[in-house]
Amino acid sequence: MIKRKAFALSAVLILLIALSLSFAACDDTEQNEQKGLPDIVNIPEGLFIKDRKVINYNGSAENLVIPAGVTEIDAWAFWDCASLKTVFIPWTVEAIGYEAFKGCSNLETIYCEFSIQPVTWSKYWKSGCGAKIVWDAKPN
């Protein structure tokens, strides 16, 4: 009787391990396809992206298009980027952190593919930046 219980317990344990490994094997690409997110391509020079999140920008472009597929912009990601004049934010950006564009003294316009500001964006995402926001913009 004890051997049967031990065998049953071992079988359940092996099954649980096999299931957890199969879930761990589900890669990021498959999950993003389920969400309908495009692959991130054409990453501009100086734009640092990790796990679909813009961490930092230290490029010298005047006009920056954040690639579709990016889902988040970190707080202070564009801190003091004096070269920027325009930025385009795609529909895939679900969150923007606190003062993401602070100190962008020459930033004139931020084009957003959304028709209104998503509630998941920080209330202060553009604090410290005097740029005009254009909603419902389309990429060129």
TAPE-V923727 format. One record per run of one state. SS is the DSSP state (a for helix, b for strand, c for the rest). FROM is the first residue (numbers start at 1). TO is the last residue. If there is no record, write none. Layout:
ss = {SS & SS}
from = {FROM & FROM}
to = {TO & TO}
This chain:
ss = {c & a & c & a & c & b & c & b & c & b & c & b & c & b & c & b & c & b & c & b & c}
from = {1 & 2 & 25 & 28 & 36 & 47 & 51 & 53 & 58 & 63 & 66 & 72 & 74 & 86 & 90 & 95 & 97 & 109 & 113 & 132 & 135}
to = {1 & 24 & 27 & 35 & 46 & 50 & 52 & 57 & 62 & 65 & 71 & 73 & 85 & 89 & 94 & 96 & 108 & 112 & 131 & 134 & 140}
